[in-house]
Amino acid sequence: MQSFESIYAMAVSRKGGEKNLKSLLPQVLTTQQLAQKGDDRFLAMMCKAINQAGFNWTVIENKWPQFEDAFHGFDVKRLAYKSPEDWEAYVKDTRVVRNWTKIKAMMVNANFVNYTAEENGGFAPFIADWPSSDQIGLMTYLKKNGSRLGGNTGFWFLRYVGKDCFTTTHDTIQAVKQAGYETNDHPTSKRDLTQVQLAFNHWHEETGLPYTHLSKIAAYSIGENYPVDGIKQQMNKFSAGTA
């Protein structure tokens, strides 16, 4: 298996030096910092990830203050106790994306977050305490118990809330494969996702780096080599609305 040291060296070379590469790595919250977030922010980022799926991300970003207003700042209990008729009314609410499938997902997820919080002393600590070494287990739980939180939506939800995690973007997976781990280009099966998890667990043990940074560095080591300034612009553009 390829060591992460060589992957890191390639990323440094492609980005014009270690300083440039490190400037592209986001801050990663500690378990304690993540656990102290309000549960409303987790529900908010579920909503954002679900609405961005298959949609223009910029439109959702620009419309986000209206989402916050329409959904009462994502007050979990207030939303969890809304009637079905209240939720159906959102189909006519211009402040949100008027798609019943996505609105219904919000209804289900409000109840999911509320129930999980009541059972575990808060949704935030529940997510924070789940080990990054079993990210696939957490994503399976989200997919099974929430609504429309499978696949890439689940990955982006975790990244948005600040959970230390990897994503399965094209370049990241190509780096995983090049390192010697056998997985599909678009990993969705338990076997393929386990291979991806295994790669990141090995790299974390080797380097001590956060999974988020490992994922970013792996992606920067391969594929289209986008300019550093352009990447920073995109990071700034889409970081303002995260939790």
C-alpha positions in Angstrom: 0.0 0.0 0.0 1.2 3.5 -0.8 2.2 5.5 2.3 0.5 8.8 2.9 3.9 10.5 3.0 4.1 10.2 -0.8 0.5 11.4 -1.3 1.3 14.4 0.9 4.5 15.1 -1.1 2.5 15.0 -4.3 -0.1 17.4 -3.0 2.6 19.8 -1.7 4.3 19.8 -5.2 1.0 20.4 -7.1 -0.1 23.3 -4.8 3.3 25.1 -5.0 4.6 24.3 -1.5 3.5 23.2 2.0 2.4 26.7 3.0 -0.1 26.9 0.1 -1.4 23.4 0.8 -2.0 24.1 4.5 -3.8 27.2 3.6 -6.4 25.0 1.8 -7.1 22.9 4.9 -10.2 23.9 6.9 -10.3 24.1 10.7 -11.5 20.9 12.2 -13.6 21.0 15.4 -12.7 19.0 18.4 -15.2 16.5 19.7 -15.9 18.9 22.6 -16.5 21.8 20.3 -18.8 19.8 18.1 -20.8 18.5 21.1 -21.4 22.1 22.2 -23.2 23.1 19.1 -26.9 23.6 19.1 -29.0 20.7 17.7 -30.7 23.3 15.5 -27.5 23.6 13.5 -27.4 19.9 12.7 -31.0 20.0 11.4 -30.2 23.2 9.4 -27.2 21.5 7.7 -29.3 18.4 6.9 -31.7 20.7 5.2 -29.0 22.5 3.3 -27.3 19.3 2.1 -30.6 17.8 1.0 -31.7 20.9 -0.9 -28.4 21.3 -2.6 -28.5 17.7 -3.9 -29.3 17.9 -7.6 -29.8 21.7 -7.4 -27.7 24.8 -8.0 -25.7 25.3 -4.8 -25.4 29.0 -5.3 -29.1 29.4 -5.4 -29.5 27.6 -2.1 -26.7 29.7 -0.5 -28.3 33.0 -1.6 -31.7 31.8 -0.4 -30.4 30.4 2.9 -31.5 33.3 5.2 -35.1 32.7 3.9 -34.8 29.0 4.8 -33.7 30.0 8.3 -36.7 32.3 8.6 -39.2 29.8 7.2 -38.1 27.0 9.5 -37.9 29.2 12.6 -34.1 29.0 12.9 -34.5 25.2 12.7 -35.9 25.1 16.2 -36.0 21.3 16.6 -38.9 20.9 19.0 -41.0 23.5 17.3 -40.6 21.8 14.0 -41.0 18.3 15.4 -44.4 19.2 16.8 -45.7 20.7 13.6 -48.8 19.1 12.1 -48.8 17.4 8.7 -50.9 20.3 7.4 -48.3 22.8 8.6 -45.6 20.9 6.6 -47.8 20.7 3.5 -48.2 24.5 3.6 -44.5 24.8 2.8 -45.2 23.7 -0.7 -46.6 27.2 -1.3 -43.9 29.0 0.7 -41.6 30.9 -1.6 -38.9 31.2 1.0 -38.0 27.5 0.5 -37.6 25.1 -2.4 -41.2 24.1 -2.9 -40.5 20.4 -3.5 -42.7 18.1 -1.4 -40.1 15.3 -1.3 -37.5 17.6 0.3 -40.0 19.3 2.6 -41.2 15.9 3.7 -37.5 14.9 4.4 -37.3 18.0 6.7 -40.4 16.8 8.6 -38.9 13.3 9.1 -35.5 14.7 10.0 -37.0 17.1 12.6 -38.5 14.2 14.4 -35.3 12.1 13.9 -33.1 14.8 15.5 -35.6 15.4 18.3 -36.0 11.7 19.1 -32.2 11.0 19.0 -31.6 14.1 21.2 -34.1 12.9 23.8 -32.6 9.4 23.8 -28.9 10.5 24.0 -28.9 13.8 25.9 -28.6 15.8 22.7 -28.1 15.3 19.0 -24.8 17.2 18.9 -23.0 15.0 21.4 -24.4 11.9 19.8 -22.8 12.9 16.5 -19.6 14.2 18.1 -18.9 11.1 20.1 -19.3 8.7 17.1 -15.7 7.8 16.2 -14.4 9.0 12.8 -12.8 5.5 12.5 -16.4 4.2 12.0 -17.7 7.0 9.8 -19.4 4.5 7.5 -21.3 3.1 10.5 -22.5 6.7 11.3 -23.6 7.2 7.7 -25.5 4.0 7.7 -27.3 5.1 10.9 -28.2 8.5 9.3 -29.4 6.8 6.2 -31.5 4.3 8.1 -33.1 6.6 10.6 -33.2 9.9 8.8 -34.6 10.9 5.4 -32.5 11.5 2.2 -29.3 11.4 4.2 -27.6 8.6 2.2 -24.8 8.9 -0.4 -23.1 12.2 -0.9 -25.8 14.1 1.0 -24.7 12.3 4.2 -21.0 13.1 3.5 -21.7 16.8 3.0 -24.0 17.0 6.0 -21.1 15.8 8.2 -18.7 18.1 6.6 -21.0 21.1 7.0 -21.6 20.6 10.7 -17.8 20.3 11.3 -17.6 16.6 12.0 -14.1 15.2 11.3 -14.7 13.1 8.2 -13.7 12.2 4.7 -15.8 12.6 1.5 -16.0 10.4 -1.6 -15.3 13.0 -4.3 -13.9 11.7 -7.5 -10.3 12.8 -6.8 -10.4 11.5 -3.3 -11.4 8.0 -4.4 -8.9 8.0 -7.2 -6.2 8.7 -4.6 -7.5 5.9 -2.5 -7.4 3.5 -5.5 -3.9 4.6 -6.5 -2.8 3.9 -2.9 -3.7 0.3 -3.5 -7.2 0.0 -2.0 -9.8 -1.8 -4.1 -13.0 0.1 -4.4 -15.4 1.3 -7.1 -15.0 4.8 -8.6 -18.4 5.6 -7.0 -18.4 3.6 -3.8 -21.8 2.8 -2.5 -21.7 -0.9 -1.4 -20.7 -1.9 2.1 -17.6 -3.6 0.7 -16.4 -0.5 -1.2 -17.1 1.9 1.6 -15.3 -0.3 4.0 -12.2 -0.2 1.8 -12.4 3.6 1.8 -12.8 3.7 5.6 -9.8 1.3 5.9 -7.6 3.6 3.8 -8.4 6.6 5.9 -8.0 4.7 9.2 -4.5 3.6 8.0 -3.6 7.1 7.0 -4.8 8.6 10.3 -2.8 6.0 12.2 0.3 6.8 10.1 0.1 10.6 10.3 -2.2 11.6 13.2 -3.9 14.1 10.8 -7.7 14.7 11.0 -9.8 12.7 8.5 -11.0 16.0 7.0 -7.4 17.0 6.2 -6.5 13.6 4.9 -9.4 13.7 2.5 -8.5 17.2 1.2 -4.8 16.3 0.8 -5.6 13.1 -1.0 -7.9 15.0 -3.4 -5.2 17.7 -4.0 -2.7 15.0 -4.9 -4.4 13.8 -8.1 -6.7 14.9 -10.9 -7.3 18.4 -12.2 -4.8 20.8 -10.5 -6.9 23.9 -9.8 -5.2 27.1 -8.8 -4.9 27.8 -5.1 -6.6 31.2 -5.3 -9.6 29.7 -7.1 -10.0 27.0 -4.5 -9.9 29.6 -1.7 -12.6 31.7 -3.4 -14.8 28.6 -3.6 -14.1 27.8 0.1 -15.0 31.3 1.2 -18.1 31.3 -1.0 -19.6 28.2 0.6 -18.2 28.4 4.1 -20.3 31.4 5.3 -23.5 29.4 5.5 -22.2 26.3 7.2 -23.0 25.6 10.9 
